[in-house]
Amino acid sequence: MSLTTIIRRLMGRPEFIGRDQQQRLKRLPLDQRNKEFCAILYRHCEKRATDFVKEELQRGESPYQGISAALFFHEMLAVTLWIMDKKLTNGKLQLMDELHDHYFRAYTALDCTVDERHAALLKKYKGYDDTWNEITGHLDEFGLKVVQNLYGKEENVRTRERTFWIIHYADDTAKAFFPYKKVRKELDLKSAPEKATV
């Protein structure tokens, strides 16, 4: 990651929903408000994952050189969606059905059904949950899990470096999405029913 990128990230503000947009959303019925809020969240998740993958694959000494950009993107989007849920609903998956709907409409797969894709993502989230350690803040196992999803279980000299950048991305993403929790509360979406299950 270049010094310019690091400085831009440190000085930049996380994107969040503006007051005018919040007021417009508040006037909508609860189910429509939730749908539109999730559409906004999904676009932000997709942009974050895209930017990270693009930045990493363009970096000259990136440990991810040679990996399929599509595979890398879809794993990072899954991580981003999962972190979004972790920060906004404390891991209750209250937004996942709607977020997955956007994901499946954007990226269709001919080799499996929507239910199979949904189940595969929930399985990934379970793996992330099992390795995430918020108590100590050590996320090495989480980063390793993501790297193993990308490269398999066999480790090599680049595994630690890849793990470091995944952890860094997860931490930055969690911080960037924190303001959405307040917005969600202000929009009175905290009471949305739980749908997805792990």
ABEGO torsion letter per residue (X at the ends): XBAAAAAAAAABBBBBBBAAAAAAAAABBAAAAAAAAAAAAAAAAAAAAAAAAAAAAABAABAABGBBAAAAAAAAAAAAAAAAAAAAAGGAGAAAAAAAAAAAAABBBAABBAAAAAAAAAAAAAAAAAABBAAAGBAAAAAAAAAAAAAEABBBAAAAAAAAAAAAAAAAAAAAAAAAAAAAAAAGAAABBBABBX
